Amino acid sequence: LTLSENTQAETEEEFYKLLEMNVPPPELREDTKEIEAAFAHKLPDLVDLKDIKGDLHLHSNFPIKSPSHGPGTDSIENIVKKAIDLGYEYVGISDHPPGFTSNSKEEITNWVQMRTKFIQKLEKSTKDTRVLNGLEIDILGNGELSVPDEALETLDYCIAGVHSGHRADITQRLLTALQNPNVDIISHPTNRLLNERDSSEAEWETIFKYCAKNEKLLEINACPNRMDLRDDLVREALKYGVKFVINTDAHEISQMNNMPFGVSVARRGWLEAKSVVNTWDFTKFKKWFKI
């Protein structure tokens, strides 16, 4: 391709057209083969905020005795109203369960069942948005889960995450948790907190392969101090065919507006909407989760 001295372009799009290239989205301009992809017309059609149809990681103030971690500040009803305002087709309530060290398995199961009945009743009275029943549970030091299977089986989906011992046997703990058929999503997979805690070390290739083969989802957590899974690991996981979910992990209604942060991470990771389950319409979405 040869351009004359008088060749002019008034816009960036015109410039790239002169070079016979696609326009690389700003998020991809990291010298990571985006130029070659632009010349080959193989740039991804990146996921966009307007594609998001739901949020599955939201914490409410539903009554609980001795929670494992901090509850949310708003009611489930008000969370659903916010989801409707955002135009979501579905919304998932994923509270932390009662603490496993201060509650018996029976007490935890009874609480989950009580909350399940409440959400199911609310869902029946909600016309425009499907209300889903989830939990965010702990992956313990040996990879076991903080909630009994008989309680998890009553959920629409289960998010599992490491919330303690962030340097100990992360690979094996994640793989053990993922082997539980009730676990659908790994939350904030590297456990990092920006400017506070570095990412956990793990054999990510092994984890990515397992997730892809067994239809397990990795979360892109949009909380501004997490932004986890990191964009470099998102792109690496994508090579293995992993699917993702972008969640806000909101503990108050205003934090549900943080979704753009998660979408930006997904875009830097070269994700298209087809790889993000909460961009799917509810018909396709419910088949994945077998709801």
Order of alpha helices (4+ residues) and beta strands (2+ residues): alpha-alpha-beta-alpha-beta-alpha-beta-alpha-beta-alpha-beta-alpha-beta-alpha-beta-alpha-alpha
